[in-house]
């Protein structure tokens, strides 16, 4: 058998091409954030994930943290992102994940990663971006150091002398979409009940009037700015959009006869809406007070609110 010489051994120790790579330590702990009020699905899923991660990555701390009120997930994520290199997982639907993403981005220069385990109702982001089971993705990322960099939507609102911003991982909607979200939260869950709730939404729809630059006014039944291809569990907004291309899709429907917006919704849940306009920035103002849906949550816009929606390229570092 060939024996290694002393010089060759020295070259290995000194870091030549023969040296074995050091172990990748992409994150130093995993924080699973869940909402205990949202039935028992998130807690059960979080406990199951912790057991599997403890088994497959025994040297990596895994902690479960429950939210206590609306907005708490953002606070928890921000506190976790401020120290070390955590992977913060929202075991939830799109709303809690939105809070986690914004909490991470509240910390400048953070090394934190964010991910979502589908534990809610719609789970549009996970459904649209999933490549592999999340625990498998976490293990693979920890071993190889490979991550994904996805775009985010950034909504900036100027109203009544103040300005605020919020990121969206999936979509921002006015008109039909926030009404659908309110109806789905109000009514019973289940495929038939949810579809009936959506149909009732059309009777409550109020068009949104906006003002473009130059003063041109336009009236819409629905305006959606989307970073993912699927929305509201059943709808396919686009067959071409990607969450990492620096662009987002604009899915708009001008105000018209009610049957036209119903036809568009049916088109979305059957064969999809096909190619849509793709942009990196949109700017306009609302005329009246209007609800806006940001991922899974609905906020109220004041009259005469100036809106800027732009793409934040590769702002989200994630796995899965």
C-alpha positions as CSV (number, residue, x, y, z in Angstrom):
1,X,0.0,0.0,0.0
2,X,1.2,3.5,-0.8
3,X,2.3,5.5,2.2
4,X,1.8,9.3,2.3
5,X,5.0,11.2,2.6
6,X,5.6,13.9,5.2
7,X,5.4,16.7,2.7
8,X,2.0,15.5,1.4
9,X,0.7,15.3,4.9
10,X,1.9,18.9,5.5
11,X,0.1,20.1,2.4
12,X,-3.2,18.7,3.7
13,X,-2.8,20.4,7.0
14,X,-1.8,23.7,5.5
15,X,-5.0,24.0,3.4
16,X,-4.0,22.8,-0.1
17,X,-6.5,21.5,-2.6
18,X,-6.4,18.2,-0.6
19,X,-8.0,19.7,2.5
20,X,-11.4,18.5,3.5
21,X,-14.0,21.3,3.6
22,X,-15.1,22.5,7.0
23,X,-18.6,21.9,8.2
24,X,-21.1,24.5,7.0
25,X,-23.0,26.2,9.9
26,X,-25.6,28.2,8.0
27,X,-27.7,28.8,11.1
28,X,-27.1,28.4,14.8
29,X,-30.6,27.5,15.9
30,X,-34.2,27.1,14.6
31,X,-37.1,29.1,16.0
32,X,-40.6,27.7,15.3
33,X,-43.2,30.4,15.7
34,X,-46.9,29.3,15.8
35,X,-50.3,30.7,16.7
36,X,-52.0,28.5,19.4
37,X,-55.4,30.1,18.8
38,X,-55.6,28.8,15.2
39,X,-56.9,25.3,16.1
40,X,-54.3,22.7,17.0
41,X,-52.8,22.3,13.5
42,X,-49.9,24.7,13.9
43,X,-48.9,23.3,17.4
44,X,-49.1,19.7,16.2
45,X,-47.1,20.5,13.1
46,X,-44.5,22.4,15.1
47,X,-44.0,19.6,17.6
48,X,-43.7,17.1,14.8
49,X,-41.1,19.3,13.1
50,X,-39.1,19.7,16.3
51,X,-39.0,15.9,16.9
52,X,-37.8,15.2,13.4
53,X,-35.2,18.1,13.5
54,X,-33.9,16.9,16.8
55,X,-33.4,13.5,15.3
56,X,-31.7,14.6,12.1
57,X,-29.8,17.6,13.4
58,X,-29.2,16.7,17.1
59,X,-26.6,19.4,17.7
60,X,-28.9,22.2,16.5
61,X,-31.2,23.8,19.1
62,X,-34.9,23.9,18.1
63,X,-37.3,26.0,20.1
64,X,-41.1,26.5,19.9
65,X,-42.5,30.0,20.5
66,X,-46.3,30.7,20.6
67,X,-47.7,34.1,19.7
68,X,-50.0,35.8,22.1
69,X,-51.6,38.6,20.1
70,X,-51.8,40.1,16.6
71,X,-48.4,41.4,15.5
72,X,-46.6,39.3,18.1
73,X,-45.0,37.1,15.5
74,X,-43.3,40.2,14.1
75,X,-41.9,41.1,17.5
76,X,-40.7,37.5,18.2
77,X,-39.0,37.3,14.8
78,X,-37.3,40.7,15.2
79,X,-36.0,39.7,18.6
80,X,-34.7,36.4,17.3
81,X,-33.1,38.0,14.2
82,X,-31.2,40.5,16.3
83,X,-28.7,37.8,17.6
84,X,-26.8,35.1,15.9
85,X,-27.9,33.3,12.8
86,X,-31.4,31.8,13.4
87,X,-33.7,30.1,10.9
88,X,-37.1,31.5,11.9
89,X,-40.0,29.3,10.7
90,X,-43.6,30.4,10.7
91,X,-45.7,27.3,11.3
92,X,-48.7,29.0,10.0
93,X,-50.6,30.5,7.1
94,X,-49.6,33.5,5.0
95,X,-50.6,36.1,7.7
96,X,-48.2,35.0,10.4
97,X,-45.5,34.4,7.9
98,X,-45.9,38.0,6.7
99,X,-45.3,39.1,10.3
100,X,-42.2,36.9,10.5
101,X,-40.8,38.2,7.2
102,X,-41.3,41.8,8.3
103,X,-39.8,41.1,11.7
104,X,-36.6,39.7,10.2
105,X,-36.4,42.7,7.8
106,X,-36.8,45.1,10.8
107,X,-33.3,44.2,11.8
108,X,-30.7,45.8,9.5
109,X,-27.8,43.5,8.6
110,X,-29.4,40.4,10.2
111,X,-28.1,37.0,9.2
112,X,-31.4,35.4,10.0
113,X,-33.3,33.3,7.5
114,X,-37.1,32.9,7.3
115,X,-39.2,30.0,6.1
116,X,-42.8,28.8,6.3
117,X,-44.3,25.4,7.2
118,X,-47.9,25.3,5.8
119,X,-50.1,25.4,8.9
120,X,-52.9,27.7,7.9
121,X,-55.8,27.8,5.5
122,X,-54.5,29.2,2.1
123,X,-50.7,28.9,2.3
124,X,-50.3,30.6,-1.0
125,X,-46.6,31.3,-0.6
126,X,-45.7,27.7,0.4
127,X,-47.9,26.3,-2.4
128,X,-46.3,28.5,-5.0
129,X,-42.6,28.2,-4.0
130,X,-42.3,24.7,-2.5
131,X,-39.5,22.6,-4.0
132,X,-39.1,19.9,-1.4
133,X,-40.4,19.0,2.1
134,X,-39.3,21.7,4.6
135,X,-37.4,19.5,7.0
136,X,-35.5,18.0,4.2
137,X,-34.7,21.5,2.9
138,X,-33.5,22.6,6.3
139,X,-31.2,19.6,6.7
140,X,-29.8,20.1,3.2
141,X,-29.2,23.8,3.7
142,X,-27.5,23.2,7.0
143,X,-25.2,20.7,5.4
144,X,-24.5,22.4,2.1
145,X,-25.0,26.1,2.9
146,X,-27.3,26.5,-0.1
147,X,-30.2,28.9,0.3
148,X,-32.8,30.6,-1.9
149,X,-33.1,34.4,-2.4
150,X,-36.7,35.4,-3.2
151,X,-38.2,38.8,-4.1
152,X,-40.6,40.7,-1.8
153,X,-43.2,43.3,-2.6
154,X,-42.8,46.5,-0.7
155,X,-45.9,48.7,0.0
156,X,-45.3,52.3,0.9
157,X,-48.3,54.4,2.0
158,X,-48.4,58.1,2.4
159,X,-51.5,59.4,4.1
160,X,-52.6,62.1,6.5
161,X,-49.0,63.4,6.9
162,X,-47.4,60.2,7.7
163,X,-45.7,57.3,5.8
164,X,-45.4,53.6,6.5
165,X,-44.2,50.6,4.7
166,X,-44.8,46.9,4.9
167,X,-43.4,43.9,2.9
168,X,-45.5,41.2,1.3
169,X,-44.1,37.8,0.4
170,X,-47.0,36.9,-2.0
171,X,-49.4,39.6,-3.0
172,X,-51.1,43.0,-2.3
173,X,-54.8,43.3,-3.4
174,X,-57.5,45.9,-3.5
175,X,-61.1,45.5,-4.4
176,X,-62.2,41.9,-4.6
177,X,-59.4,40.2,-2.8
178,X,-59.7,41.9,0.7
179,X,-63.4,41.2,0.6
180,X,-62.8,37.6,-0.1
181,X,-60.3,37.4,2.8
182,X,-62.9,38.9,5.2
183,X,-65.6,36.5,4.0
184,X,-63.3,33.5,4.3
185,X,-62.4,34.4,7.9
186,X,-66.0,35.1,8.7
187,X,-67.5,31.9,7.3
188,X,-67.0,28.2,7.9
189,X,-64.0,26.4,6.4
190,X,-64.2,23.6,3.8
191,X,-64.1,23.7,0.0
192,X,-67.9,24.1,-0.6
193,X,-68.4,26.6,2.2
194,X,-65.4,28.7,1.1
195,X,-66.5,28.8,-2.6
196,X,-70.0,29.9,-1.4
197,X,-68.4,32.6,0.7
198,X,-66.4,33.8,-2.4
199,X,-69.6,33.9,-4.4
200,X,-71.4,36.0,-1.7
201,X,-68.4,38.4,-1.9
202,X,-69.5,39.6,-5.4
203,X,-72.7,41.1,-4.0
204,X,-70.7,43.2,-1.5
205,X,-68.1,44.4,-4.0
206,X,-67.4,48.2,-4.2
207,X,-65.1,49.3,-7.0
208,X,-61.8,51.0,-6.1
209,X,-61.1,54.4,-7.7
210,X,-57.5,55.3,-8.1
211,X,-55.6,58.4,-9.5
212,X,-52.6,57.8,-11.7
213,X,-49.8,60.3,-12.2
214,X,-51.0,63.2,-14.3
215,X,-54.5,63.1,-12.6
216,X,-56.1,60.3,-14.7
217,X,-58.8,58.5,-12.7
218,X,-59.5,54.8,-13.2
219,X,-62.1,52.5,-11.6
220,X,-61.3,48.8,-10.8
221,X,-63.3,45.9,-9.4
222,X,-60.0,44.1,-8.6
223,X,-56.3,45.1,-8.5
224,X,-53.7,42.5,-7.5
225,X,-50.0,42.8,-7.4
226,X,-48.6,39.3,-7.1
227,X,-45.2,37.8,-6.4
228,X,-46.5,34.2,-6.6
229,X,-48.5,32.3,-9.2
230,X,-51.3,31.1,-6.9
231,X,-53.7,32.9,-4.6
232,X,-56.6,32.1,-2.2
233,X,-55.9,28.4,-2.5
234,X,-57.9,27.9,-5.7
235,X,-56.8,30.7,-8.0
236,X,-53.9,30.7,-10.5
237,X,-52.9,34.2,-11.3
238,X,-50.1,33.6,-13.7
239,X,-48.3,30.7,-15.4
240,X,-45.2,32.7,-16.0
241,X,-44.3,34.7,-12.9
242,X,-41.3,33.8,-10.7
243,X,-40.6,35.0,-7.2
244,X,-37.0,35.7,-7.9
245,X,-36.9,37.6,-11.2
246,X,-37.1,41.2,-9.9
247,X,-40.6,41.7,-11.3
248,X,-44.2,41.2,-10.1
249,X,-47.5,40.6,-11.9
250,X,-50.3,43.1,-12.1
251,X,-53.7,41.4,-12.4
252,X,-56.3,44.1,-13.0
253,X,-60.0,44.1,-13.8
254,X,-61.7,47.4,-14.7
255,X,-65.1,48.1,-13.2
256,X,-67.9,46.6,-15.3
257,X,-70.9,44.3,-15.3
258,X,-70.8,41.9,-12.3
259,X,-70.8,38.8,-14.5
260,X,-67.5,39.8,-15.9
261,X,-65.7,39.8,-12.6
262,X,-67.4,36.5,-11.8
263,X,-66.2,35.1,-15.1
264,X,-62.6,36.2,-14.3
265,X,-62.7,34.5,-10.9
266,X,-64.0,31.3,-12.5
267,X,-61.3,31.5,-15.1
268,X,-58.7,31.8,-12.3
269,X,-59.8,28.7,-10.5
270,X,-60.1,26.5,-13.6
271,X,-57.5,27.1,-16.3
272,X,-55.7,30.1,-14.8
273,X,-55.4,33.7,-16.0
274,X,-52.4,33.2,-18.2
275,X,-49.7,35.9,-18.9
276,X,-50.1,39.2,-17.0
277,X,-48.3,42.5,-17.1
278,X,-44.9,42.3,-15.3
279,X,-43.4,45.4,-13.7
280,X,-41.0,46.4,-10.9
281,X,-42.9,49.5,-9.6
282,X,-46.4,50.9,-9.6
283,X,-47.5,54.2,-8.1
284,X,-51.0,55.6,-7.7
285,X,-53.4,57.2,-5.1
286,X,-56.7,56.0,-3.7
287,X,-59.7,58.4,-3.8
288,X,-61.8,56.9,-1.0
289,X,-61.1,54.8,2.0
290,X,-60.5,51.2,0.9
291,X,-59.4,47.9,2.4
292,X,-56.1,46.4,1.2
293,X,-55.0,42.8,1.6
294,X,-51.3,42.2,2.3
295,X,-50.7,38.5,2.1
296,X,-53.2,37.0,4.6
297,X,-54.2,40.2,6.5
298,X,-56.5,43.1,5.6
299,X,-55.7,46.7,6.5
300,X,-57.8,49.9,5.9
301,X,-56.4,52.7,3.7
302,X,-57.5,56.2,4.4
303,X,-58.9,58.4,1.7
304,X,-56.4,60.1,-0.6
305,X,-53.6,57.6,0.3
306,X,-50.6,57.6,-2.0
307,X,-49.3,54.1,-2.7
308,X,-46.0,52.9,-4.1
309,X,-45.6,49.2,-4.7
310,X,-42.2,48.1,-5.8
311,X,-40.1,44.9,-5.9
312,X,-37.4,44.3,-3.4
313,X,-35.2,41.9,-5.4
314,X,-33.8,38.9,-3.4
315,X,-34.7,40.5,-0.1
316,X,-35.8,37.2,1.5
317,X,-33.3,34.5,2.3
318,X,-35.1,31.2,2.8
319,X,-35.0,27.5,2.4
320,X,-37.5,25.0,1.0
